[in-house]
Amino acid sequence: MTETLTSLPAPAWFAHPGARTWTCPPAPAEVHGFHASLPGYAPTPLTELPSLAGELEVGRVFVKDESCRLGLPAFKALGASWAVHRTLAERVGPAERSGPAERAGLAERTGSQEAGGPVTLVTATDGNHGRAVARMARLLGQRAHVFVPEGVHPAATAAIAAEEARVTEVAGNYDEAVRQAADAVAAAPAAVLIQDTAWPGYERIPGWIVEGYATLFAEIDTQLAAVEAGLPDLVAVPVGVGSLAQAAVTHYRSRPAGAAALLSVEPDSAAGVLASLTRQAPVTVTTGVTTMTGLNCGTPSTLAWPYLRDGLDAAIAVTDADSARAADDLAALGVPSGPCGAASLAGVRAALTGDGAAARRTALALGPASTLVLLSTEGTAANPHHVANPS
């Protein structure tokens, strides 16, 4: 059982000097090929922003723009599509599981009598993951039931319903929505939980979701190589329960020691990973209200926790005002980013500027020639809480 904290321990920064010497196995190689076989797949842009490099006093800054991923305004479609594919493939015969041609007919087969009929894909969400699961359910002829906690913008909830999903609005936070989603599956034999956080006894499907995010990092490798940027010196990752950060750790820590420094960024009102790193044990924080709704999670995924504990170089918390300013600045530079996506820029600003910046730069091993990659995990359409104003 995790400890529950009602406030974030000070300071809102944590560094782990030994993270880059830790190693782990890589993600499955077939994930990228699976995504490349999907209709509408294309790598999302990696945009270089020299003005940010000047501001941050580093060599180059790139932003991975996830504002349109497989037709949705956030990166979550990568994990949801791979996890749903793996889940539904187990309901058909072994001979039907192989390649893209077979996957194209998956909707028909999973709805057949032989496969046991359609299933209901159930999940809890702060917005983007639920919409991605609902989209996959609709495309594959399945049903979806999505539990939405308090604080999610009505437009985001409406977008999930527009995917023909049943939506249950929960009078509580994200953790409560996850509990209710799990309870609903336990009471429905034809339902399966597609949740992007893990707990003891529920780790297989969250593991597939993490694997799905590997495509994002494979694209970054190719895109940096194309502009002769080499490997990044720092990757900044917005964090909710930590699944995307786990994927980042998996990608960069499955390489020789000395690869990129990894910085997690959370809202200061929901910094469960930062609090856990500070305590060196997983804890739950009581979350508040934040415009970074996709990051408004108080409990780290149990699957992600060992990777975050051992493989993250640093963690930092930022305010809603920080992310709003970052979203405005990114919009002015041509990158449409919602508050969660802009958290990565807010985080590197907090880490690399202001009082104590020299020590934080040293902890991250950054210098004037360093290359930074910021993950902008959602576009403005994903989260209407903050509409960026380029003026």
C-alpha positions as CSV (number, residue, x, y, z in Angstrom):
1,M,0.0,0.0,0.0
2,T,1.3,3.5,-0.9
3,E,1.5,6.3,1.6
4,T,-0.8,9.3,0.9
5,L,0.5,12.8,1.1
6,T,-1.7,15.9,1.3
7,S,1.1,18.2,0.1
8,L,4.2,18.1,-2.1
9,P,7.5,17.8,-0.1
10,A,9.9,20.7,-0.8
11,P,11.9,21.3,-2.9
12,A,10.1,20.8,-6.2
13,W,13.2,19.3,-7.8
14,F,14.9,16.0,-7.5
15,A,18.1,14.7,-9.1
16,H,19.6,11.2,-9.4
17,P,23.3,11.4,-10.4
18,G,23.6,7.7,-11.3
19,A,20.6,7.4,-13.6
20,R,22.6,7.2,-16.9
21,T,24.6,4.2,-15.7
22,W,21.4,2.1,-15.2
23,T,20.3,-0.2,-18.1
24,C,17.2,-2.2,-19.1
25,P,16.1,-4.3,-22.1
26,P,14.7,-2.4,-25.2
27,A,11.0,-2.3,-26.3
28,P,9.9,-5.0,-28.8
29,A,11.2,-4.2,-32.3
30,E,7.9,-4.9,-34.0
31,V,6.0,-2.0,-32.4
32,H,7.1,0.6,-34.9
33,G,6.3,-1.7,-37.8
34,F,2.8,-2.2,-36.4
35,H,2.1,1.5,-36.3
36,A,3.6,2.1,-39.7
37,S,1.1,-0.4,-41.1
38,L,-1.9,1.5,-39.8
39,P,-4.0,3.7,-42.1
40,G,-3.0,7.3,-41.7
41,Y,0.3,6.7,-40.0
42,A,3.0,9.3,-40.4
43,P,5.8,10.4,-38.1
44,T,4.8,13.5,-36.1
45,P,7.0,16.6,-36.6
46,L,10.2,17.3,-34.8
47,T,10.5,21.1,-35.0
48,E,13.8,22.9,-34.3
49,L,13.3,26.2,-32.4
50,P,16.6,28.2,-32.4
51,S,15.1,31.0,-30.3
52,L,14.5,28.6,-27.4
53,A,18.1,27.4,-27.7
54,G,19.2,31.0,-27.3
55,E,17.0,31.6,-24.4
56,L,18.1,28.3,-22.6
57,E,21.8,28.8,-23.6
58,V,22.2,25.4,-25.2
59,G,23.1,24.3,-28.7
60,R,19.8,23.1,-30.2
61,V,16.2,22.7,-29.1
62,F,13.7,20.4,-30.8
63,V,10.0,19.9,-30.0
64,K,8.3,16.7,-30.8
65,D,4.8,17.9,-31.8
66,E,2.1,15.3,-31.0
67,S,-0.8,17.6,-31.9
68,C,-1.9,15.1,-34.7
69,R,-1.1,11.5,-34.0
70,L,-3.1,8.9,-36.1
71,G,-5.9,11.5,-36.4
72,L,-6.1,12.4,-32.7
73,P,-4.7,15.5,-31.0
74,A,-2.3,13.6,-28.6
75,F,0.3,10.8,-28.5
76,K,-1.9,8.4,-26.6
77,A,-3.1,6.7,-29.8
78,L,0.3,4.9,-29.9
79,G,-0.2,3.1,-26.7
80,A,-3.9,2.5,-27.0
81,S,-3.6,1.0,-30.6
82,W,-0.9,-1.4,-29.7
83,A,-2.6,-2.5,-26.4
84,V,-6.0,-3.0,-28.1
85,H,-4.4,-4.9,-31.0
86,R,-2.6,-7.2,-28.5
87,T,-5.7,-7.7,-26.4
88,L,-8.1,-8.4,-29.3
89,A,-5.5,-10.7,-31.1
90,E,-5.7,-13.0,-28.1
91,R,-9.4,-13.5,-28.8
92,V,-8.9,-14.9,-32.3
93,G,-7.1,-18.0,-33.5
94,P,-3.3,-18.2,-33.6
95,A,-3.3,-18.4,-37.5
96,E,-5.0,-15.0,-37.7
97,R,-2.5,-13.0,-35.7
98,S,0.4,-12.3,-38.0
99,G,0.6,-9.4,-40.4
100,P,-0.9,-6.1,-41.6
101,A,-3.3,-7.8,-44.0
102,E,-4.7,-9.9,-41.2
103,R,-4.9,-6.8,-38.9
104,A,-7.0,-5.0,-41.6
105,G,-9.7,-7.6,-41.0
106,L,-9.5,-7.6,-37.2
107,A,-12.8,-5.8,-36.8
108,E,-14.7,-8.5,-38.5
109,R,-13.0,-11.4,-36.7
110,T,-13.2,-10.0,-33.2
111,G,-16.9,-9.5,-33.7
112,S,-17.5,-13.1,-34.8
113,Q,-19.0,-15.9,-32.9
114,E,-15.8,-17.8,-33.0
115,A,-14.0,-14.9,-31.2
116,G,-16.8,-14.7,-28.6
117,G,-18.5,-11.6,-29.9
118,P,-17.6,-7.9,-29.4
119,V,-16.0,-6.8,-26.1
120,T,-16.4,-3.6,-24.2
121,L,-13.0,-1.7,-23.8
122,V,-13.2,0.1,-20.5
123,T,-10.8,2.8,-19.2
124,A,-10.5,5.8,-17.0
125,T,-9.0,9.0,-18.5
126,D,-8.1,12.6,-18.0
127,G,-9.0,13.0,-21.7
128,N,-6.6,11.8,-24.3
129,H,-6.1,8.1,-23.4
130,G,-9.9,7.6,-23.2
131,R,-10.5,9.1,-26.5
132,A,-7.8,7.0,-28.1
133,V,-9.3,3.8,-26.6
134,A,-12.8,4.9,-27.8
135,R,-11.4,5.6,-31.3
136,M,-9.8,2.1,-31.5
137,A,-13.0,0.5,-30.3
138,R,-15.1,2.2,-32.9
139,L,-12.7,1.4,-35.7
140,L,-12.5,-2.3,-34.7
141,G,-16.2,-2.8,-34.2
142,Q,-16.0,-3.0,-30.4
143,R,-17.7,-1.0,-27.6
144,A,-16.1,1.5,-25.3
145,H,-16.9,2.7,-21.8
146,V,-14.9,5.6,-20.5
147,F,-14.8,6.9,-16.9
148,V,-14.0,10.6,-16.7
149,P,-13.0,12.3,-13.4
150,E,-13.8,15.8,-12.2
151,G,-11.8,18.6,-13.9
152,V,-11.8,17.3,-17.4
153,H,-13.1,20.0,-19.8
154,P,-16.6,19.3,-21.2
155,A,-15.2,19.6,-24.7
156,A,-12.8,16.8,-24.0
157,T,-15.6,14.6,-22.6
158,A,-17.8,15.4,-25.6
159,A,-14.9,14.3,-27.9
160,I,-14.9,10.9,-26.2
161,A,-18.6,10.6,-26.5
162,A,-18.3,11.5,-30.2
163,E,-16.3,8.3,-30.7
164,E,-19.5,6.4,-29.8
165,A,-18.3,5.6,-26.3
166,R,-20.4,5.4,-23.2
167,V,-19.1,8.0,-20.8
168,T,-19.5,7.9,-17.1
169,E,-18.5,11.1,-15.3
170,V,-17.0,10.4,-11.8
171,A,-17.5,12.6,-8.8
172,G,-13.9,12.3,-7.8
173,N,-10.3,12.5,-9.0
174,Y,-8.4,10.3,-11.5
175,D,-7.5,7.6,-9.0
176,E,-11.2,7.3,-8.2
177,A,-12.1,7.0,-11.9
178,V,-9.6,4.2,-12.3
179,R,-11.1,2.4,-9.3
180,Q,-14.6,2.7,-10.8
181,A,-13.4,1.5,-14.2
182,A,-11.8,-1.6,-12.7
183,D,-14.9,-2.3,-10.7
184,A,-17.0,-2.1,-13.9
185,V,-14.9,-4.6,-15.7
186,A,-15.0,-7.0,-12.7
187,A,-18.8,-7.0,-13.0
188,A,-19.0,-7.5,-16.8
189,P,-17.6,-10.7,-18.3
190,A,-17.5,-9.3,-21.8
191,A,-15.4,-6.2,-20.8
192,V,-11.6,-5.7,-20.6
193,L,-9.8,-2.9,-18.9
194,I,-7.4,-1.0,-21.2
195,Q,-5.8,1.2,-18.5
196,D,-2.5,3.2,-18.9
197,T,-1.5,2.8,-15.2
198,A,-0.6,-0.4,-13.4
199,W,-1.0,-1.8,-9.9
200,P,-0.2,-5.2,-8.3
201,G,-2.0,-7.9,-10.4
202,Y,-2.7,-5.5,-13.3
203,E,0.4,-4.9,-15.3
204,R,0.2,-6.8,-18.6
205,I,-2.0,-4.4,-20.6
206,P,-0.3,-1.3,-19.1
207,G,3.0,-2.9,-20.3
208,W,1.6,-3.1,-23.8
209,I,0.6,0.6,-23.7
210,V,4.1,1.5,-22.6
211,E,5.5,-0.6,-25.5
212,G,3.3,1.3,-27.9
213,Y,5.0,4.6,-27.0
214,A,8.3,3.3,-28.3
215,T,7.4,4.4,-31.8
216,L,7.6,8.1,-30.7
217,F,11.2,7.7,-29.7
218,A,12.2,5.6,-32.7
219,E,10.9,8.5,-34.8
220,I,13.0,11.0,-32.8
221,D,16.1,9.0,-33.5
222,T,15.5,9.0,-37.3
223,Q,14.5,12.7,-37.3
224,L,17.6,13.9,-35.3
225,A,19.9,11.8,-37.6
226,A,18.3,13.5,-40.6
227,V,19.4,16.9,-39.4
228,E,22.8,15.7,-38.1
229,A,21.9,16.4,-34.5
230,G,23.0,13.0,-33.1
231,L,21.6,11.8,-29.9
232,P,19.9,14.3,-27.5
233,D,21.6,15.4,-24.3
234,L,18.3,15.9,-22.5
235,V,14.7,14.7,-23.1
236,A,11.9,16.5,-21.2
237,V,8.8,14.3,-20.6
238,P,5.5,15.5,-19.2
239,V,4.4,13.0,-16.5
240,G,1.0,11.8,-15.2
241,V,1.3,8.2,-13.9
242,G,4.7,7.8,-15.6
243,S,4.0,5.5,-18.5
244,L,5.4,7.7,-21.2
245,A,8.4,8.4,-18.9
246,Q,8.8,4.7,-18.5
247,A,8.9,4.4,-22.3
248,A,11.6,7.1,-22.5
249,V,13.7,5.4,-19.9
250,T,13.3,2.1,-21.7
251,H,14.4,3.7,-25.0
252,Y,17.4,5.6,-23.7
253,R,18.6,3.2,-21.0
254,S,18.7,0.2,-23.3
255,R,21.6,2.0,-25.0
256,P,25.2,2.3,-23.8
257,A,25.7,4.3,-20.6
258,G,26.0,8.1,-21.2
259,A,22.8,8.5,-23.3
260,A,20.4,11.3,-22.8
261,A,19.5,12.8,-19.5
262,L,15.8,12.4,-18.8
263,L,13.7,15.1,-17.0
264,S,10.2,14.4,-15.8
265,V,7.8,17.4,-15.5
266,E,4.6,17.4,-13.4
267,P,2.0,20.0,-12.2
268,D,2.9,21.2,-8.7
269,S,-0.6,20.2,-7.6
270,A,-0.2,16.6,-8.8
271,A,3.4,15.7,-8.5
272,G,3.1,12.1,-7.4
273,V,6.3,11.0,-9.2
274,L,8.4,13.8,-7.8
275,A,7.1,13.1,-4.3
276,S,7.8,9.4,-4.7
277,L,11.4,10.0,-6.0
278,T,12.0,12.4,-3.0
279,R,10.8,9.6,-0.6
280,Q,12.4,6.9,-2.6
281,A,9.2,4.9,-2.3
282,P,5.9,5.2,-4.3
283,V,3.4,7.5,-2.6
284,T,0.1,9.0,-3.5
285,V,-0.4,12.7,-3.4
286,T,-3.8,14.4,-3.0
287,T,-4.3,16.2,-6.3
288,G,-5.6,19.6,-6.8
289,V,-7.1,21.5,-9.7
290,T,-4.8,22.1,-12.7
291,T,-5.2,23.1,-16.4
292,M,-2.7,20.3,-17.1
293,T,-5.6,17.8,-16.7
294,G,-3.8,14.9,-18.5
295,L,-1.1,15.1,-15.8
296,N,-3.5,15.4,-12.9
297,C,-2.6,12.0,-11.4
298,G,-1.6,11.3,-7.8
299,T,-0.3,7.8,-7.9
300,P,2.6,6.5,-10.0
301,S,2.1,3.3,-12.0
302,T,3.6,0.3,-10.2
303,L,5.0,-0.9,-13.6
304,A,6.6,2.5,-14.3
305,W,8.0,3.1,-10.8
306,P,11.2,1.0,-10.9
307,Y,12.1,2.6,-14.2
308,L,11.5,6.1,-12.9
309,R,13.3,5.5,-9.7
310,D,16.4,4.1,-11.4
311,G,16.4,5.7,-14.8
312,L,15.2,9.3,-14.5
313,D,18.0,11.9,-14.0
314,A,15.7,14.5,-12.6
315,A,12.1,15.5,-11.8
316,I,10.6,19.0,-11.5
317,A,7.2,20.5,-10.8
318,V,5.7,23.5,-12.6
319,T,2.7,25.8,-12.1
320,D,-0.3,26.3,-14.4
321,A,1.0,29.8,-15.1
322,D,4.3,28.2,-16.2
323,S,2.6,25.9,-18.7
324,A,0.3,28.6,-19.9
325,R,3.2,30.9,-20.7
326,A,5.0,28.0,-22.4
327,A,1.9,27.1,-24.5
328,D,1.7,30.8,-25.7
329,D,5.3,30.9,-26.6
330,L,5.2,27.6,-28.5
331,A,2.1,28.8,-30.4
332,A,4.0,31.9,-31.4
333,L,6.7,29.7,-32.8
334,G,4.3,27.6,-34.8
335,V,3.8,24.6,-32.4
336,P,0.2,24.1,-31.2
337,S,0.6,22.7,-27.7
338,G,-1.9,22.2,-24.9
339,P,-1.0,22.8,-21.2
340,C,0.3,19.2,-20.8
341,G,2.5,19.3,-23.9
342,A,3.8,22.7,-23.0
343,A,4.8,21.4,-19.5
344,S,8.1,20.1,-21.0
345,L,9.1,23.6,-22.0
346,A,8.0,25.0,-18.6
347,G,10.0,22.3,-17.0
348,V,13.3,23.0,-18.8
349,R,12.9,26.7,-18.1
350,A,12.4,26.0,-14.4
351,A,15.4,23.7,-14.4
352,L,17.9,25.7,-16.5
353,T,17.1,29.3,-15.5
354,G,16.7,31.2,-12.2
355,D,18.2,30.6,-8.8
356,G,20.2,27.4,-8.5
357,A,20.3,26.9,-12.3
358,A,24.0,26.3,-12.4
359,A,23.7,23.3,-10.1
360,R,20.8,21.9,-12.0
361,R,22.6,22.2,-15.3
362,T,25.5,20.3,-13.7
363,A,23.2,17.6,-12.5
364,L,21.9,17.2,-16.0
365,A,25.4,17.4,-17.6
366,L,24.3,20.2,-19.9
367,G,26.6,22.8,-21.6
368,P,26.4,25.4,-24.3
369,A,26.5,22.8,-27.1
370,S,23.8,20.5,-25.7
371,T,20.8,19.3,-27.7
372,L,17.4,19.2,-26.0
373,V,14.2,17.4,-27.1
374,L,11.0,18.5,-25.5
375,L,7.9,16.2,-25.8
376,S,4.8,18.2,-26.6
377,T,2.4,15.4,-25.9
378,E,-0.9,17.1,-26.9
379,G,-2.2,19.8,-29.2
380,T,-4.5,22.7,-28.3
381,A,-7.5,20.6,-29.5
382,A,-6.9,18.0,-26.9
383,N,-7.3,20.3,-23.9
384,P,-9.4,23.5,-24.2
385,H,-8.5,24.6,-20.7
386,H,-5.9,27.0,-22.1
387,V,-6.2,28.5,-25.6
388,A,-2.7,29.8,-26.6
389,N,-2.6,33.4,-27.7
390,P,0.3,34.0,-30.1
391,S,-0.1,37.7,-29.7
